[in-house]
Amino acid sequence: MSWSDRVHRRLSWFSRAGAMAVLGAMALLVGGCTVQPLYGNVSSVTPGVADARIASIYIAEVDTRDAQEVRNHLIFLLNGGAGQPDNPQYRMILKVTKRSASTVTLQSASGDNEPTAGSVRLIGRYRLKDTETDKTVIEGERSATAFFDRPRQLFAESRAKRDAVDRAAREVAEFIRLDMMMELKRAQAQ
């Protein structure tokens, strides 16, 4: 057996031993990991079923289409499509603002600057109050940005912008729901 064969055989053994050591270390790390659902118990996790506190949030009426989109998505996310609760434990006050901007400008051959892309940013500010004490439990702000094409046709542009607002509203609602779930879980642990 040549010297290079012996070196190759030893390196092969070291690489196998190293791989086994890495796998063993990963198994120890994963074995010590305590992943558990944010809401629900470990033995019976059912997708779509929320904790009673999340399902008992009433979302107050809003005054704009953008806020209504966020509100509708939140109602669905919090209650699994069951609508608003009859006897809510919490009441949410929601305010949504919108900012639009041109993001890309393309210069055409005629020398006119024509916007070809835009963005919509929705900012959702919310306050969650306890219905019995009227004390603020959680307060926060979450935002999402969606981009859209701005074609020359006015109707196509307005529809693209509206679709972007709807996408951003879904994201804002999801961010607010996750924020509330974490804060309520944190309050429960204290």
Secondary structure, 3 states (H helix, E strand, C coil): CCHHHHHHHHHHHHHHHHHHHHHHHHHHHHHCCCCCCCCCCCCCCCCCCCCHHHHCEEECCCCCHHHHHHHHHHHHHHHCCCCCCCCCCEEEEEEEEEEEEEEEEEECCCCCEEEEEEEEEEEEEEEEEECCCCCEEEEEEEEEEEEEECCCCHHHHHHHHHHHHHHHHHHHHHHHHHHHHHHHHHHHHC
